Amino acid sequence: MKREDAAIIIKRLQGEMVDCFRCPRLVEWREQVSREKVRRFLDEEYWGRPVPSFGDPSARLLVVGLAPAAHGGNRTGRVFTGDRSGDWLYRALHRAGFANQPTSTHIDDGLELRGCYISAVIHCAPPANKPLPEEVMNCRPFLLREIEALVDLSVVVALGKIAFDAAFNAFAAISRADGSSPDDKRRARGRPAFGHGAEFPIGGAMTLLGSYHPSQQNTFTGKLTEPMLDAVFSRAREIIESKESRSG
């Protein structure tokens, strides 16, 4: 697939995400949150729709999160934008050279991703941040099609166990569908254990890295620190540069 074709496919996919109504529970919740709001955002107009993926169609790095925050992406219309998790993520991406700035406050703030693309397990804010299994499956085709369109990928960073398992399952499904060898299929059945800094080969030439999610539950308690998050993206950069030097 040509890179210009990938950009067209990605743009079309993002449009399909925004127009999705597959999950009645999520539709009801995202629209309720947008109507009721919270006090600090009463004067803002909420996005209130599925939040599309965001980033560079020529990305070497794919970041997979869980879902938009009710008063973050569901409000601003961009993944990890306008919430504490995004503050941590974009600072880390900026320090690793994957973003042009360390902040992400609203959709027109000038943020650009460089060699990085951000997606999610599901694209609607779920109640209590807990999507149902059927909702994850409803959204899965978007991730599968994104992976197939992002032809330059070298590394996937999954934020949290649900995203880690979803990314692994997506690559395993693609491998089984594309005529991979029996050895590849046997390896795909050996599910890796999630952990912060976990590293596992997927999709032939790619690497899956695990990270604790930069949620307040993890950052406020010290389970995840900024140096820990930086280490994951530094490792991603190291893998990308190593593969580029070998291919160049």
N, C-alpha and C positions, 0 to 999 in steps of 0.2 A: 504493500500500500504506500502511495506517495504521501509525503508530509502534508501537501496542500489538500489532499483528499481526507487525511486524518482531521485537519482543522474543520473541514466542512461537516464531517460526520459528528465531531464533538459538538459543534454548534447546534446541529439538528437534535442531538441527544439532549442537550441542555433545554432546548425548547420543549421536547417531549416530557421532560421531568416537571417543568413548571405547569404543564397542562394535565398532570396526572390526578385522577380521583379514584384510584383503585381501592383505597383503604378507608371505609366509611368512618371508623373510629378516629383515624388521624385527621381526616378532613374536618370532622366536627370539632376536634380539639384545637387544631391550628386556627380555625376561624373563631372559635370562642375566645381564645387568648388574644386574638387581634381586636376583638370587640371590647373585651373587658380591660385589657392592658394592665399595667401596674402604675403606681402613682408617678414614679420618676419619668415615665415615658407617655404620660397622658396626652401630651400635645403632639405626639408623633403618629404618623400613619404607618401601621404595620404592613409588612409584606403579606403575611397570612396565606402563603401558598407553598408548594414544595420548593425547597431551596436548591438551585442547580449547583453542580460541581463548578470549579473555578480553577483557572490556571493556564499553563503553557501547553498547547497541543504537541509540542516537541519535547515534552518533559522526559527527563531521565529518572526522576523521582516521582512516585505516586504516594500521597499521604491519604490514608483511609481512616476517617473518623466514624463515630457512631451515628449521630443525627444532629440536626440543627437544634440550638437551644431555643426555648419558647420565647424568650425576650432578647435573644441574640440574633441568630440567622433568620428566625421566623419574623423578626421585626425589621431587620436591615435588608434581607434578601440576598445575603452572601454568606457562605459557610464561614464559621468561626469569626464572625464580625460583630462587634458590639457586646462581647461578653468576656469574662475573665479567662476562660479556656483559650479563646482567640488571642488574648493579650500574651499569654505564655507561648502559644504556638508560633505566632508571627515574629515575636522577638527571637526565638530560636532559629526560625527559618532565615531571618535577616542576618543573624550572626554567622550562619553557615553559608551565606551567599545565595540563598534560594528566593529571597524577596528583596525588593528595592527599598523597603522601609520597615521599621519594627512595629508599626501600629496598624490596626485595622478597626476603624470606628464606624464608617458608613460606606456605602457602595460606590461613592464618587470621591473617595479620599486619596486617589492616586496610587493605590497599592497595585503592584505588578509582581507576579511570580516569575522567576527565572529558572527554567529547567525543572519546574515543579508543577504538579497538578494535584488538587485536593478534591476528593470525593467522600462519600459516606455510605454506610450500610443502608440507611434509609434517608430519604430526603425531606420528610415531614417531621416536625417536632412531635415526639410522643409524650403522652401523659407520664409524669414521674421519670422521664428519660428511659422508659422501658418499653421498647417495641415488642409486639407479639411475634412468635415465630412465623405466622402466615404473612405478617407485614414485611418481615425481612425477606421472605421469599418473593413477595410481590415486587419488591424493589431490586431484587438481585439481577434481573436482566439488564438494568442500566449499568451496573458495575461490570458485568461480563462484556458488554459491548464497548464500554470505555477501555477496558484492558486490551481488547482486540484492536481498537483504534490508536492507542498510544504505542506506536511501533518502536519508539526509541527507549522504552523503559529499561532500567537496570536494577532499580531498588524500589521496594514497597515498604513504607513505614506504616504499621498499623497501630492506632492509638486505642489500646484496651483489648481485652480478650475477645469480645464479640467481633470487633473489626479484624483482629488477627485471624480468627477462625473463618470469618467471611472471605477474607482475602485468600487464604489458603484453599478454601473450598472452590472459589471462583477459578483460580489457576488450575486446580485439579480437574475441574469440569471442562475447561478449555483444552487441557492436554488430552483428555479422553475423547474429545470431539474432533481433534485435528489429526488423528491417525498416529498418535505417539506410540512408542514401543512398549512392549509388555513390562520392561524394566522401569520405564517412567511411570506406568500405571501402578506397579507394586509400590514404588516410592511414594506416590500420591496417597496411598492408603495408610502410610505411616504418619499419622497426624503429629505435628510437632507440639511440644508443650509451650504455652504462652508464658512469658516472663519479660521483665524489663531488660532490654538488650539481647533478647533471644534472637538467634540468626539461623535462617534455614533456606536452602536453595529451592527455588520454585521456577516453574515455567522454563526449564532448561538453563538459560543464561542469566536468570534473575535471582535476587536475594530478598527474602522477607525478613524485616526487622520488627521486633516487638517493642512497644513503649507503653508505660502506664499512660492513661489518658490525662491530659492536663486539666482535669475537672477540679473544682474547688475542694471536693472531698479528698483528692489526692494532694493538691498543692498546699492547702491549709494545714493538713496534718503532717506534712513533711515526707509523705510516702514518695512524692515526686519533687525533686529540687531542680532548679534551672541548670546546674551542671550535669545532672542526670539526663535531662532532655537534650542539652547541647551535645552530650556524648553520642546519643543515637544519631543525630543529624550529622555530626562530624564523621561517624562511621559510614553513613550513607554517602557523604561526599568522598570519602576515601575509596569506597568501592567503585563509585562512578568514575573517578579519575583513574583508578587502576585499569578499569575496563577500557576506557578511552585511550590510554597509553598503549595497551596491547593491540587495540584495533588500528591505532594510528601508525 
